[in-house]
Amino acid sequence: MEELKQVARLIAARTSRFAERDFFFVGFGGFDMHSNLEVWLFSRFGTMDMGIRASVNEMKGQGIWENVLLATQSDFARTLDPNANMGTDHAWAGNHFILSGAVNGGRIYNQFPESLAAGNPADLGRGRLIPKYPYESYIVPIAMWLGVEGGHLGTVFPNLPNFNSSFIIPQLNLMSI
């Protein structure tokens, strides 16, 4: 993933750029797999794994792994059940991961559905799950770690008032610093 290499170069040049804090967005598409899911997904995950491993190793090599965070985000998920072309279709709920030397890792911070079987209470059909937790559940503590003050969270995350605050992971639980 050339984009992650470029991010590493920019991070390495942070002192000469007088950067106190950076935020980078790296796109990695190719997951709209309506057919041949097994082959394509194996390939995409392999590419993603190599890029992320190299990026983590570079951040560790620069001695700043505790000050860098990588989080995933997607505009939609995929069905759990395959379609007629052995692919998946658009869905709603999805899973994300966060990597950092500052993350209290090795755990799941929200809950998986009690069942993924067809007809479970969260299933709208064909494995289109209703999300239980909002995107904000994990991105709000990250924003706070980056320095967004509590009084500005409603401006940064306008949907935040729509959720019970218990759905937001406390920053102290997620981050070790």
Salt bridges, closest charged atoms under 4 A:
GLU2 OE2 - LYS5 NZ 3.26
ASP22 OD2 - ARG17 NH2 2.53
ASP32 OD1 - HIS34 NE2 2.91
ASP32 OD1 - ARG78 NH1 2.71
ASP32 OD1 - HIS90 NE2 3.03
ASP49 OD2 - ARG53 NE 2.99
ASP89 OD1 - HIS34 ND1 2.95
ASP89 OD2 - ARG126 NH1 2.92
